[in-house]
Amino acid sequence: MTRWEPNARERLLIAAVDLFSEQGYDETTVAQIADRAGVTKSTFFRHFPDKRELLAAGQATLSRLLAEGIATAPAELGPLGAVAAGLHRASETLGPVNHELGPRLQAVIASSVELQERSILKSVGLASAMAEALQARGVPDATARLAAEMGVLAFHQGYSAWSSRPDGGSGELARLSLAALDELRTAAASLE
Amino acid sequence: MTRWEPNARERLLIAAVDLFSEQGYDETTVAQIADRAGVTKSTFFRHFPDKRELLAAGQATLSRLLAEGIATAPAELGPLGAVAAGLHRASETLGPVNHELGPRLQAVIASSVELQERSILKSVGLASAMAEALQARGVPDATARLAAEMGVLAFHQGYSAWSSRPDGGSGELARLSLAALDELRTAAASLE
């Protein structure tokens, strides 16, 4: 008898990163991940279409949060102000589990071209989600794409800085991402 | 007896875009492409590892030219000045064949998720090549990435504008890309 498992998704993620780190990505099967997480294979497939998508977990959620943060930012904010609101909204949802998994996930991704490709596509997906949300605010196309790229760079820099620090709280991630965005704004203003 | 075929690479590209447009990407085989181009399958595989890579043709060359243009730009130029030199260098190598193939290639890419992914990876590859060349000039990491993203956006915008115009000369592509880069520089300077 299968019983409903709270947090099956999170447990699958943790089990997968553990197994990928221990024995390699290619050598790990969906059955092993499900087994380690204490769920069935069909539970795995309710949460993830395949092993590769597991490492892009959260892309849809992050995209939605970034876009929502941008859409609901005060109308008087410019494109980067709206991007900052998006980063803030998305950061709130990441906490100690992500902080702990992040660096190990990066190491697994670095070990496989297939995963590097998936990871790049995830970043591009986040940039598109932000660019579309900015366009919906009336930001011209090229400016929207530029501000969105800056948002992705800032989020990556913030996440990377956060991963190497002891404070795994979401407030710290938001602070680091916004600081990175500020630096990029300064750099952009003086580009020649 | 196989004889050496000048421009086999270009003929393979044209044959592939023709076949993809006529009968779809999934339905087209490497054998059909080679046949249409009048070469053997082994000639195909001397030029391209597979069907997917064919549509990212030129990534290595473009990356090299963008990086060379940046590396050899006068030392007094800032990051965007160096990016402009890279765009100029890369544009010089594209001419009427690319101008004619471009829009049809885009239509084929839009028809397949696999090709869209490959195309995104190509763009990211070009951005990395430019960012590395800028870093080698002493440009700080975040500024280099930002300027490189602007270079890719400008190249895409320039290429897209070029595709819809009658003048397929490389000078026109360079002009349109540099105009797009100028617009992005203005947008970046006033981002808030």
Boltz contact constraints between the chains, C-beta under 6 A:
constraints:
  - contact:
      token1: [A, 78]
      token2: [B, 192]
      max_distance: 6.0
  - contact:
      token1: [A, 80]
      token2: [B, 191]
      max_distance: 6.0
  - contact:
      token1: [A, 80]
      token2: [B, 192]
      max_distance: 6.0
  - contact:
      token1: [A, 117]
      token2: [B, 121]
      max_distance: 6.0
  - contact:
      token1: [A, 120]
      token2: [B, 124]
      max_distance: 6.0
  - contact:
      token1: [A, 121]
      token2: [B, 117]
      max_distance: 6.0
  - contact:
      token1: [A, 124]
      token2: [B, 120]
      max_distance: 6.0
  - contact:
      token1: [A, 142]
      token2: [B, 184]
      max_distance: 6.0
  - contact:
      token1: [A, 142]
      token2: [B, 187]
      max_distance: 6.0
  - contact:
      token1: [A, 143]
      token2: [B, 187]
      max_distance: 6.0
  - contact:
      token1: [A, 145]
      token2: [B, 153]
      max_distance: 6.0
  - contact:
      token1: [A, 146]
      token2: [B, 184]
      max_distance: 6.0
  - contact:
      token1: [A, 146]
      token2: [B, 187]
      max_distance: 6.0
  - contact:
      token1: [A, 149]
      token2: [B, 149]
      max_distance: 6.0
  - contact:
      token1: [A, 153]
      token2: [B, 145]
      max_distance: 6.0
  - contact:
      token1: [A, 184]
      token2: [B, 142]
      max_distance: 6.0
  - contact:
      token1: [A, 184]
      token2: [B, 146]
      max_distance: 6.0
  - contact:
      token1: [A, 187]
      token2: [B, 142]
      max_distance: 6.0
  - contact:
      token1: [A, 187]
      token2: [B, 143]
      max_distance: 6.0
  - contact:
      token1: [A, 187]
      token2: [B, 146]
      max_distance: 6.0
  - contact:
      token1: [A, 188]
      token2: [B, 188]
      max_distance: 6.0
  - contact:
      token1: [A, 188]
      token2: [B, 191]
      max_distance: 6.0
  - contact:
      token1: [A, 189]
      token2: [B, 189]
      max_distance: 6.0
  - contact:
      token1: [A, 191]
      token2: [B, 80]
      max_distance: 6.0
  - contact:
      token1: [A, 191]
      token2: [B, 188]
      max_distance: 6.0
  - contact:
      token1: [A, 192]
      token2: [B, 78]
      max_distance: 6.0
  - contact:
      token1: [A, 192]
      token2: [B, 80]
      max_distance: 6.0
